[in-house]
Amino acid sequence: MKQNMKAPLLLVLTLFTISVYSQNTLNNYKYVLIPERFGFSRSDDQYGLNTLTKLLLEDKGFTAFVGNANLPPEVVANKCNALNAEVVEKKGIFVTNLTLQLKDCQGNVIFKSKEGKSREKEYHTAYNLALRDAFTSLNDVAYKYDGTTITQAQQPTAAPAAAPASQASRPAAAPAAAAITDATGTLYAQPTANGYQLIDTTPKKVLTLLKTSLPDYYIAEGGPSAGIVFKKNEEWVLEYYKNNQLVSQKLQIKF
């Protein structure tokens, strides 16, 4: 009798551990990447599911992107700084069944929703209702990004391949030429949880600086375009791309 009771108890403890692990791990991620087309779809954003996934994730507090356009620099530099969203369909008779999965860069399932269901006959309505039903599982997760930045060491590692002779002798690429603009006024740095916000004399917030693993090197958000702020020759510089042209703007920052 005691042995028969151990299996259900072990199952409950395992499920509890997975639940807690998922909640804690989700808080390590700010960004979620959504494919333009899910595996069961016949076209990009079919039934508006990919766009709806983005909106529902943003309602929960994530920053979500469909496809690879306009990704922030920390995600471009390291895809392990984002989760990957997948919506999986289970075939059913007269029922639309969808499940949301959030995976890390190594394919580990960090969060899996319940099976969202809809018995609507019209496809667009049925798929949207089923997805919304699946997303209700996130209501049980107290998500709040904790400022974690995934390091390069957590990416899948592989032995570096030997470079072909033609590539080995190739010179390193030259730095991009930048259009340089001078500083327009003094900006005052106010500390935040993850870096600083730069305020002008109005006062108005001009930029948000996010810390990186390198000293005097920040990810810049909220400006004319996503970019980086770093110290060069004892001067602070903001660099970003505008119309495929690298722009380098000097900044006067008082910390």
C-alpha positions, 0 to 999 in steps of 0.5 A, spaced: 500 500 500 505 504 501 509 503 495 502 504 491 502 511 494 509 513 493 508 514 485 502 519 485 506 523 491 512 523 486 508 525 480 505 531 484 512 533 487 515 533 480 509 537 477 510 542 482 517 542 481 516 543 474 511 549 475 516 553 480 522 552 475 517 555 469 515 561 473 522 562 475 525 561 468 520 565 465 522 571 469 529 571 466 527 573 459 524 580 456 524 578 449 520 573 445 521 571 438 515 569 434 516 565 427 512 568 421 509 562 420 507 556 425 508 549 423 501 547 422 500 553 418 499 554 410 501 561 410 505 567 414 500 569 419 495 565 417 488 567 421 492 572 424 495 567 429 502 570 429 500 577 430 495 575 436 501 571 439 505 577 439 499 581 442 497 576 447 505 576 450 506 583 450 499 584 454 503 579 459 509 584 459 514 581 454 517 584 448 515 580 442 517 580 435 514 576 429 520 574 424 527 577 425 526 585 423 528 590 428 530 586 433 534 589 439 542 589 439 542 584 445 538 579 441 541 580 435 548 579 438 545 573 442 539 569 440 539 566 447 537 572 450 530 571 447 525 565 448 522 562 442 514 561 441 511 555 438 504 554 437 502 547 436 496 544 433 493 537 435 488 534 430 481 533 432 474 532 430 470 538 430 475 541 435 480 546 434 486 544 439 492 549 440 498 549 445 503 555 446 510 553 448 516 557 450 523 555 448 530 557 450 535 557 445 537 550 446 530 548 445 528 546 452 521 548 453 520 553 459 513 554 459 507 549 456 500 552 456 494 547 457 491 545 450 486 551 448 480 549 445 474 551 440 468 548 437 467 554 432 466 552 425 469 558 422 476 557 421 479 564 423 474 565 429 476 557 431 483 558 431 483 565 435 479 563 440 483 556 441 489 560 442 486 565 447 484 559 451 491 556 451 494 563 453 489 563 459 495 558 462 499 564 463 495 568 468 497 563 473 504 565 472 507 571 476 511 574 470 516 580 471 523 580 468 528 580 473 534 584 468 537 577 467 542 577 460 544 570 458 551 570 457 555 567 451 557 561 455 550 559 455 549 558 448 550 551 444 557 550 443 561 546 438 568 545 436 570 551 431 571 548 424 578 550 420 577 556 416 578 554 408 585 557 406 581 562 402 578 565 408 584 564 413 588 569 408 582 574 408 584 580 411 579 583 417 573 587 415 574 594 415 570 598 420 564 602 417 564 609 416 560 613 420 556 620 419 559 624 425 554 629 429 556 633 435 553 633 442 547 638 442 546 639 450 548 636 456 544 629 458 544 627 466 544 620 467 539 617 473 540 610 475 535 605 474 535 597 475 538 595 469 542 602 467 541 609 467 536 614 463 538 620 460 535 626 462 535 633 458 534 640 461 527 640 460 527 635 463 525 630 458 528 623 458 532 622 451 535 615 452 535 609 456 541 605 457 542 598 459 548 595 462 552 590 458 558 585 460 563 590 458 564 597 462 562 603 459 558 600 454 551 600 454 545 598 449 541 604 448 533 604 447 528 610 446 532 614 441 532 615 434 533 608 433 536 602 437 543 603 438 549 602 443 553 608 447 560 607 449 566 611 451 571 613 445 577 617 446 574 619 453 568 621 450 561 618 450 558 616 443 551 614 441 552 609 434 546 607 430 544 606 423 539 610 419 537 609 412 543 603 412 548 609 414 552 608 420 551 615 425 555 616 430 553 622 435 557 625 441 554 625 447 555 630 453 553 625 459 554 627 467 553 621 471 
